[in-house]
């Protein structure tokens, strides 16, 4: 990977490489900055084959740090500062980190600033071998213990070899860096751009969560390659100005979760010349392993195909005996070829379970058992049918319900825990609800807050309901279909004509109506949006409704910081008063 980057830097050192806000650095500057930091890491004892943590906010410095770690011959380990400290501490311990590139000191590690330089001249580190590990990304674990996936340089190079010519990737392209660098979609965004000569536009945290601001950024930066999970994309199509044109997107790539092609109808109506690709993939098979070009007709018909394997990748649908299934017959999707990762870090048992010998070709390779159900269509394309186990994807994040159960079971007074996915008509609104059997009736209080200190936000259940006992199936498993409806906290003040001054306030009254329409629950002035099963996508829809109903133009960040109904109403009133105050 460093060699592919160096080729671009030599070819056009003055070409813009990374933009974040008002700051842009060229390929030459990125080359120089990453080389300096790589030398500083080597001086601090980092050797080829080591693992180095990176804990920086999304920005230019983060890209410099990731490239520097690779140039030092090490593998980068993402430590996204948006994740809870307990999660970061686990990842650091699990990967045996001793050094990390950070903006602030990281407990227990030697922290190296991105501006560090070597104190003595020395030779540049040797370029890493193709088989060297490039990064270790942790995915959700069914036992409650996340597992680190080992992905070598050769896999990323193979991904680019399979897509660069097909997609026409090159130096005229402008990509977004939208996703967390702890999510493997970012591997495609960062290196797909920089190793083919494009310009990478970093999307700030709050801009990524505000569809209107994100749409404005896409237009202002003339982005040509946009990568999205379906859940993140849907709110973008509802943003103000979406239908007004002004976008330069030529390639739109979906990944991370199943796509309902019908949601693309508004896009095709406004941007008919965009090439749209639906790509299926898994962290363990290097981001993507299939592609399917979607057309307006596919959108109208709701086509569910994820297409065919990328060049160099192999796809099989096998039954429980390891035999290939006939077209139309469901089985487990197995992936072989150039993208298969080396396995899980220090988990030989799990590696041998999921990465199995390729008994079909006899070439001595391995297949990754995806745990996904699929079937071949008559036209030779693959349909993804969901999971075989209780792993799910919500808003692009891979979630093991077992990890949530394990985290709950470790809390004081929790005797047993269960977690289920609540599907909705809009996949973006899907959520996880948890159930617990507790020693005390009030033990549920504070559980979500306790989990928020341990788990990333996407793993924290929307609701936690206490039950006396779990209903069981005849074979002794929890019968999730018989669990009661999730118990959402009752409104702190019922909405109605006799609720006092708050209800008389027209802003509060209208806001209550919007909240109840989004959350399908009664709400009162002291209720918190997120404690009533709200999430970032629903918050984006709330911002859109506030704007479209003429209440106020409010950023997603300000709504997040004023998440109780009374605080939000006060914020809206202050915005309404601003023009008069000027």
Order of alpha helices (4+ residues) and beta strands (2+ residues): alpha-beta-beta-alpha-beta-alpha-beta-alpha-beta-beta-beta-beta-alpha-beta-alpha-beta-alpha-alpha-beta-alpha-beta-alpha-beta-beta-alpha-beta-beta-beta-beta-alpha-beta-beta-beta-beta-beta-alpha-beta-beta-alpha-beta-alpha-alpha-alpha-alpha-alpha
